[in-house]
């Protein structure tokens, strides 16, 4: 099977500054997907946003801009394997917290900067929660990123600050922090859907089951190293997926879990 492009899992993917314009638009994507019984093509979702005005924007230009931003963040295409992996898990979510984390995983997988922030800057803050997630720390991370992502060098100070502020606001929207001006991290609980989405995405990129069980992508959810195996084992126990480790052989199946 041909592997699928997943920016967050691609070391050479570029950092983009889409968050400098708006937050992750979690509320809007929730409203777009809630009550939908089947995934749509981009033209189908576009029609919901622009023609049906489900997201209640006053002008066509505002609706068109919002559609473009949602499409860029969440792919929104029934022919896209990553979006379909997300859609399958979205349908299986049973709580608001699980939905928030599942959308966060899709957003991070589709945005290399958000992925890198999540697995590097945010991860230790989740582990030590509650601790403050500061705009200044995000700005420092962006500055360090210039060494390996030269596209960042051209970003203005205003772009960097807006991006850092909207990143922190988005992390709160996804349920990974609380607070207004001062945002304190919240360590996420273990849910099946966001873990299965990470597994599905890694499989789409051709990652082997043994490598999946050791992959740093799970740092997005506050787990790493042997904790990944422990988490997969716990989800196997509860029936959320099937996982078995014997020596260097890993059996991993997310399709049949609850």
C-alpha positions in Angstrom: 0.0 0.0 0.0 1.3 3.5 -0.9 2.1 5.5 2.1 0.1 8.7 2.8 1.6 12.2 3.4 1.2 13.2 7.0 3.1 16.4 7.7 3.4 15.9 11.4 5.1 12.5 10.9 7.4 13.8 8.0 10.7 15.1 9.3 11.3 17.3 6.3 7.8 18.9 6.3 7.8 22.7 6.5 6.6 24.7 9.4 3.6 26.8 8.4 2.1 29.9 10.2 -1.6 29.2 9.7 -2.2 29.7 13.4 -1.1 33.3 13.1 -4.4 34.1 11.4 -6.8 32.3 13.8 -6.9 29.5 16.4 -7.5 25.9 15.5 -11.2 26.6 15.1 -12.2 23.6 17.3 -15.7 24.9 17.9 -16.3 25.5 14.2 -15.1 22.0 13.2 -17.3 20.5 15.9 -20.4 22.3 14.6 -19.5 21.2 11.0 -19.2 17.6 11.9 -21.8 17.2 14.6 -24.9 15.3 13.4 -23.2 14.2 10.2 -23.8 10.5 9.4 -21.4 10.2 6.6 -18.1 11.9 5.4 -18.3 14.3 2.5 -16.1 15.5 -0.4 -14.6 18.9 -0.1 -17.4 20.4 -2.2 -19.9 18.9 0.2 -18.3 20.4 3.3 -17.8 23.7 1.4 -21.5 23.8 0.6 -22.4 23.4 4.3 -20.1 26.2 5.3 -20.8 28.7 2.4 -24.2 27.9 1.0 -26.0 26.5 4.0 -24.1 28.8 6.4 -24.2 26.3 9.2 -21.4 28.2 11.0 -23.4 31.4 11.0 -21.1 33.9 9.3 -22.7 37.2 8.1 -21.1 37.5 4.6 -20.1 35.2 1.8 -16.6 36.4 2.0 -16.4 35.6 5.7 -17.8 32.1 5.0 -15.4 31.5 2.2 -12.4 32.5 4.3 -13.6 30.3 7.1 -14.0 27.3 4.8 -10.5 27.8 3.5 -9.1 27.8 7.0 -11.1 24.8 8.1 -10.0 22.8 5.0 -6.3 23.7 5.6 -6.5 22.6 9.2 -8.5 19.4 9.0 -8.3 18.1 5.4 -12.1 17.5 5.2 -12.2 15.1 2.3 -13.8 11.7 2.2 -11.2 10.6 -0.3 -8.3 11.5 2.1 -7.1 8.4 4.1 -6.0 10.5 7.1 -9.3 12.3 7.3 -11.1 9.0 7.0 -9.1 7.6 9.8 -10.1 10.6 11.9 -13.7 10.3 10.8 -13.9 6.6 11.9 -12.5 7.6 15.3 -14.7 10.7 15.6 -17.7 8.5 15.2 -16.5 6.3 18.1 -15.9 9.1 20.6 -18.1 8.9 23.7 -17.2 12.1 25.5 -16.4 15.8 24.9 -12.9 15.2 26.3 -12.3 12.3 23.9 -13.6 14.4 20.9 -11.3 17.3 21.8 -8.2 15.1 21.9 -9.1 13.3 18.7 -9.5 16.6 16.8 -6.2 17.8 18.4 -4.4 14.7 17.1 -5.7 15.3 13.6 -4.7 19.0 13.7 -1.2 18.1 14.9 -0.7 15.4 12.4 -1.6 17.9 9.6 0.6 20.7 10.9 4.3 20.1 11.5 4.8 23.1 13.8 1.9 22.1 16.0 3.2 18.5 16.0 6.7 19.6 17.0 5.3 22.0 19.7 3.2 19.2 21.1 5.9 16.5 21.2 8.7 18.9 22.4 7.4 22.0 24.3 4.0 20.8 25.5 4.8 17.2 26.4 6.8 17.9 29.5 4.3 20.5 30.6 1.5 17.9 30.3 3.6 15.5 32.4 4.1 18.1 35.1 0.5 19.4 35.0 -0.7 21.8 36.2 2.0 24.1 35.0 1.8 27.3 33.0 1.9 27.3 29.2 3.4 30.7 28.3 3.3 32.6 25.1 7.0 33.4 25.7 7.9 29.7 25.7 6.2 29.2 22.4 8.0 32.2 20.9 11.3 30.8 22.1 10.5 27.5 20.5 9.8 29.2 17.2 13.1 31.1 17.4 15.0 27.8 18.0 13.1 26.2 15.0 14.9 28.6 12.7 18.0 26.3 12.8 16.2 23.4 11.1 13.2 25.2 9.5 14.6 28.1 7.6 11.2 29.2 6.4 10.6 30.4 9.9 13.3 33.1 9.5 11.0 35.1 7.3 8.2 35.4 9.8 7.6 38.8 11.3 7.4 39.5 15.0 3.6 40.1 14.7 3.2 36.7 12.9 5.2 34.9 15.6 3.3 36.5 18.5 -0.1 35.9 16.9 0.8 32.3 16.3 2.0 31.8 19.8 -1.1 33.4 21.3 -3.4 31.4 19.1 -1.5 28.1 19.8 -2.0 28.6 23.5 -5.7 29.4 23.0 -6.1 26.3 20.8 -4.5 24.0 23.4 -7.1 25.2 25.9 -9.9 24.6 23.4 -8.7 21.0 22.9 -8.9 20.5 26.7 -5.2 20.3 27.3 -5.1 23.5 29.5 -7.5 25.6 31.5 -7.5 29.3 32.3 -7.8 32.7 30.6 -4.7 34.9 30.6 -2.8 32.3 32.6 -3.2 28.9 31.0 -2.3 25.8 33.1 -1.8 22.4 31.5 -4.1 19.4 32.1 -2.7 16.0 31.6 -5.0 14.1 29.3 -6.8 10.9 30.4 -6.3 7.7 28.3 -9.0 7.4 25.6 -9.3 5.0 22.7 -10.1 7.3 19.8 -7.1 9.6 19.9 -4.7 6.7 20.5 -6.2 4.7 17.6 -6.0 7.7 15.3 -2.3 8.0 16.0 -1.9 4.2 15.3 -3.9 4.5 12.1 -1.8 7.5 10.9 1.4 5.7 11.6 0.2 2.7 9.7 -0.7 5.0 6.8 2.9 6.2 6.6 4.2 2.6 6.5 5.4 2.4 10.2 5.7 -1.1 11.4 3.7 -2.3 14.5 6.9 -2.7 16.6 8.0 0.9 15.7 4.5 2.2 16.5 4.8 0.9 20.0 8.0 2.9 20.5 7.0 6.1 18.5 7.4 9.6 20.0 4.1 10.7 18.3 2.3 9.5 21.5 4.0 12.4 23.3 1.1 14.5 21.9 -1.1 12.7 24.5 1.4 12.9 27.3 2.9 9.4 27.1 6.3 8.2 25.9 8.6 5.2 26.0 7.3 2.2 28.0 4.2 4.1 28.8 3.0 3.7 25.2 3.1 -0.1 25.6 1.4 0.2 29.0 -1.3 2.4 27.4 -1.8 0.0 24.5 -2.1 -2.8 27.0 -4.7 -1.0 29.0 -6.7 -0.2 25.9 -6.5 -3.9 24.9 -7.8 -4.8 28.4 -10.8 -2.5 28.0 -11.5 -3.7 24.4 -10.7 -0.3 22.8 -8.2 -2.0 20.5 -6.3 -5.3 20.2 -2.6 -5.3 21.2 -0.2 -8.1 22.0 3.5 -8.0 22.5 5.6 -11.1 22.6 9.3 -10.7 22.3 9.9 -8.4 19.3 6.6 -9.4 17.7 3.7 -6.8 18.0 0.2 -7.5 17.1 -1.9 -4.3 16.8 -5.4 -3.9 15.4 -7.5 -0.8 15.9 -10.4 -1.8 13.6 -12.3 -4.0 16.0 -12.0 -2.0 19.2 -15.0 -0.4 20.9 
